[in-house]
Amino acid sequence: MGNIRKFIFNGVLVFVSVAVTLFFLEAFLRATKYKQLLSVSSSNGERERFFVSAVPYYFQNDPAAGYDIVENSSPSYHSIYATESRVFRYKIWANELGCFDNPYLGEKNYILLAGDSFCWGFSPFEDKWGSVIERESGRRVLKCGVAGYGTKQELLKIDKVVSRVKNKPAVIILGYFYDLHDDYIFPRYAVTNGYLVPKVILKDANTGEKVVRSEQQLREYADKAIKDYYGRASHSGGIFAKLNDGIAENSIIYNLGARAVKKIGRKTGIIPTSSIAPAPGRESGWLAAAWGEHLDNIKKIKALSKRYNCRLLVVLIPPREQVYGFQTPRRNDEWEYSDKKLKSFLKKENIEYYDLAPEFRKYANQNARQALDPDKDLYWAYDGHWNINGNRLAGLLVSNYLLEKNIISAQGAVAQRQNLLRKKLQEFHAD
């Protein structure tokens, strides 16, 4: 009996010791950069995938592009998690072209801006980089980015908009943000019950296997994700799913352990990767074909610009991890490989491009810290998109590039506009 008591006592002592150690370790980690892991829990993962789709009936299914913005969409609000405790809200709408923009009034020699969510929004309308270009250049900019689009859909959107307005653009600006993934799993999203939800998922990047959700699965996913987003219910996956979400939302140690297990699993092949991010020399047959189709879409956009007799400028949009050196590297080697592959293609096809990464690094505050400041830095702290500062800087840089390279002739005093732009860039601070 004494041995049993001693065994129980020792067991309790070990348990208490481990619990106390984990408690203090958790407390310590919350004072470090790893505190950000609590913002990447399972539920917040749903929020990230839902980005704009949390606004009901803003999108509609499209037979060609998969989905598009509803034309003449009434004003509503889109929310961004600026910090853990602050939500930033701004008004969104759509004009008669299905673009988050003011009505088109027949302006000629306009600039057509196409792309994904970086070109769509994530900042108030007056602060979007397309709006900044419009003000600084004096040219009308049709701001027709659509969240979640890849180059295949952007090609369709460009042709659709130009066909509607009848007048041809003077310049097409294609905002490019690693669209290979979106093109491969086209159409990535579908509209279900008024909400935009993932339809096609890359199950395994090693084999290229894709999964397409049925209509019933889309409805079930939408219902579950919407309830999770608004906090009206927990996951319907049972008690283990609820327990997993609860721990993930409150424990840094748990998140670190889960991340380590996934990393080891993907390296060993036990867990299939769902991200298209090949290292140099590791392109499989399906991935080489995906790259070929993806780059061909850009060639088609160039051909479209020739048909319109207008200039084409591809603006390369950097992820925040490439701008801020202190941020945890994520697929950095693959990004560099993809950048080199893309730039090599653009040079070969004589397609003009402007890489914003070097310029953004110059203006970014590179002092190491736990998280980005959504009011002072260039990206939102808990979202990968540009904040108001990032949009403004992109708008100023691209406007200056357009004028310096004589891609457009500014309306009014050209020299005066250029000097004012240079002054604004010199005075720009994001720290």
Beta strands, then each sheet from edge to edge (+ up, - down):
strand 1: 59-62
strand 2: 66-69
strand 3: 76-81
strand 4: 87-92
strand 5: 111-114
strand 6: 141-143
strand 7: 171-176
strand 8: 189-192
strand 9: 195-198
strand 10: 200-204
strand 11: 209-212
strand 12: 311-316
strand 13: 353-355
sheet 1: 1+ 2-
sheet 2: 3+ 4-
sheet 3: 6+ 5+ 7+ 12+ 13+
sheet 4: 8+ 9-
sheet 5: 10+ 11-
end
